[in-house]
Amino acid sequence: MTERHQTLGSLMRGLRKRHGWTLRRMSEESGIPVSTLSKVEHDRLTLTYDKLLQLSQRLGIRLSELFAEPEERGERSVTARRSIGRLDRAVRVTTDNYDYYYMCPELRNKRMIPIVTTIRARTVEEFGSLVRHSGEEYIHVIDGSIVVHTEFYDPVTLNQGEGIYIDSGMGHAYVVAEGYDEAHVLGICASREQDFAKSLMTIHGDDALD
């Protein structure tokens, strides 16, 4: 029998049923509208990071429970799971330098994290301290042009259709190239770190949340 993987909707529904709550009661407890909760439970909508944080704080659950599946038992066969990436279903995290859209958030315990990013910072001085985190990443320019600053290499300019693969533990920053107001890139981040998606979302601190 094919194993059914939990989505955010099934996790929310299970949490509500464990408490014996109606959607209205869940709304009162969480501060999230009934219509939103209903769409989330039916996997037609996801929650932004700040709403997930609000949910965990008001219901007294760990944020990691909303991002990860239970530990796997034994070897698993092909899961055949899939998810369509859409910006309106992405988890959005905003910083001074970037707008991140974490794609396919309903899939738990992903081995790689796809992120569509709008880059606004124009210089490395404006960007601030270089970013470091576990794993590796590939960045591909969708629109515009960017300059990639890294800890051990000279800056390199990437134009539309070009990409770069780096060790994410090396300090790095992506800024808009001269002549552009912003740029859009697709990033794929991978790491063995537990709760990797949560770690990425909080790398800039809670002040960075949209």
C-alpha positions in Angstrom: 0.0 0.0 0.0 1.4 3.4 -0.9 2.2 5.6 2.1 0.3 8.8 2.3 2.5 11.8 3.1 1.3 14.5 5.3 0.6 17.9 4.0 0.2 21.1 6.0 -3.5 20.7 5.5 -3.6 17.2 7.0 -1.4 18.2 9.9 -3.8 21.1 10.6 -6.8 18.9 10.3 -5.3 16.3 12.6 -4.4 18.9 15.2 -7.9 20.3 15.2 -9.5 16.9 15.5 -7.2 15.9 18.4 -8.6 18.9 20.3 -12.1 18.1 19.2 -12.4 21.7 17.8 -14.6 22.9 15.0 -13.1 25.2 12.4 -14.6 28.2 14.2 -13.0 27.2 17.5 -9.7 26.6 15.7 -10.0 30.1 14.3 -10.7 31.6 17.7 -7.7 29.8 19.2 -5.3 30.6 16.4 -6.4 34.0 15.3 -6.6 32.8 11.7 -9.9 33.3 9.7 -12.2 30.3 9.3 -12.1 30.6 5.5 -8.3 30.5 5.5 -8.2 27.5 7.8 -10.7 25.6 5.5 -8.6 26.3 2.4 -5.4 25.2 4.2 -7.0 21.9 5.4 -8.0 21.2 1.8 -4.5 22.0 0.5 -5.8 24.9 -1.6 -3.8 27.5 0.4 -0.7 27.6 2.5 0.3 29.9 5.4 2.9 32.6 5.3 5.8 32.1 7.7 4.5 34.7 10.2 1.1 32.9 10.3 2.8 29.6 11.0 4.8 31.3 13.7 1.6 32.8 15.1 -0.1 29.4 15.0 2.7 27.6 16.8 2.8 30.3 19.6 -0.9 30.5 20.2 -1.5 26.8 20.1 1.7 25.9 22.0 3.2 23.6 19.4 6.8 23.5 18.1 7.2 25.3 14.8 9.2 22.3 13.5 6.1 20.2 13.7 4.6 22.3 10.9 7.6 21.7 8.7 8.7 18.1 9.2 7.3 14.6 8.9 7.8 12.1 11.7 11.0 10.0 11.5 10.9 7.4 8.8 10.7 3.8 9.9 12.7 1.4 7.7 13.5 1.7 4.1 10.9 3.4 1.9 10.0 2.6 -1.7 9.1 5.2 -4.4 6.8 7.7 -2.8 5.5 9.2 -6.1 4.7 12.4 -4.3 4.6 15.6 -6.3 3.7 19.3 -6.0 3.0 22.1 -8.5 5.0 25.2 -7.7 2.9 28.4 -7.7 3.8 31.8 -6.2 0.3 32.3 -4.7 0.8 29.1 -2.7 4.4 29.8 -1.7 5.5 30.8 1.8 6.8 34.3 1.5 9.6 35.7 3.7 10.7 39.3 3.1 14.0 41.0 4.0 15.6 44.3 3.2 17.5 42.6 0.4 15.2 39.9 -0.9 11.7 38.7 -1.3 11.8 34.9 -0.9 9.0 32.6 -2.1 9.5 29.1 -0.7 7.8 26.8 -3.3 5.8 23.6 -2.7 5.4 24.1 1.0 2.8 21.4 1.4 5.5 18.8 0.9 7.1 18.0 4.2 10.7 16.9 4.9 12.0 17.9 1.4 15.6 17.0 0.6 16.0 20.2 -1.5 14.3 23.6 -1.0 13.2 25.5 -4.2 13.1 29.2 -3.7 12.1 32.0 -6.1 13.7 35.2 -5.1 13.4 38.9 -6.0 16.8 40.6 -5.4 16.8 44.3 -4.6 20.1 45.1 -2.9 22.4 47.0 -5.4 25.8 46.8 -3.6 27.5 44.4 -1.2 27.8 47.4 1.2 24.0 47.8 1.1 23.5 44.1 1.5 25.5 43.9 4.7 27.2 40.8 6.2 27.6 37.8 3.9 25.2 35.0 4.4 26.3 31.5 5.5 24.3 28.3 6.1 24.6 24.6 5.8 24.5 22.7 2.5 25.0 23.7 -1.1 22.9 25.8 -3.5 22.3 26.5 -7.1 21.1 30.0 -8.3 19.7 30.5 -11.8 18.9 34.0 -13.1 15.3 34.1 -14.5 15.2 37.9 -15.2 17.7 40.7 -14.9 21.4 40.5 -14.0 23.1 39.9 -10.7 26.6 40.1 -9.1 27.6 37.2 -6.9 29.9 38.0 -4.0 31.6 35.1 -2.2 34.1 34.8 0.6 37.0 33.2 -1.4 36.4 34.4 -5.0 36.2 37.6 -7.0 32.7 38.9 -7.7 31.1 37.4 -10.9 28.2 38.8 -12.9 25.4 36.4 -14.1 22.9 37.4 -16.8 19.5 35.9 -17.6 19.9 32.2 -18.3 23.1 31.8 -16.3 23.6 30.2 -12.9 26.1 29.3 -10.2 26.6 26.4 -7.8 28.3 27.1 -4.5 29.0 25.7 -1.1 26.5 27.5 1.1 28.8 27.5 4.1 31.0 30.0 2.2 29.9 33.6 2.9 27.9 34.8 -0.1 25.6 37.6 -1.3 23.6 38.2 -4.4 23.0 41.8 -5.5 21.5 43.5 -8.6 23.9 44.3 -11.4 24.4 47.9 -12.5 21.5 49.1 -14.7 18.8 47.0 -13.1 16.4 47.9 -10.3 15.8 44.2 -9.3 16.4 40.7 -10.5 14.5 37.4 -10.2 16.3 34.1 -9.6 15.4 30.5 -8.8 17.5 28.9 -6.1 17.7 25.3 -5.1 19.2 24.7 -1.6 20.0 21.3 -0.2 21.3 20.1 3.2 21.2 17.2 5.6 20.4 19.6 8.4 17.2 18.7 10.2 14.4 21.3 9.8 16.4 22.9 7.0 13.5 24.9 5.5 12.8 26.4 8.9 16.5 27.2 9.4 16.7 29.0 6.0 13.5 31.0 6.7 14.9 32.3 10.0 18.5 33.0 8.9 17.8 36.8 9.0 16.0 36.7 12.3 12.3 37.3 13.1 12.6 40.9 12.0 12.9 39.7 8.5 9.5 38.1 8.4 6.8 39.4 6.1 
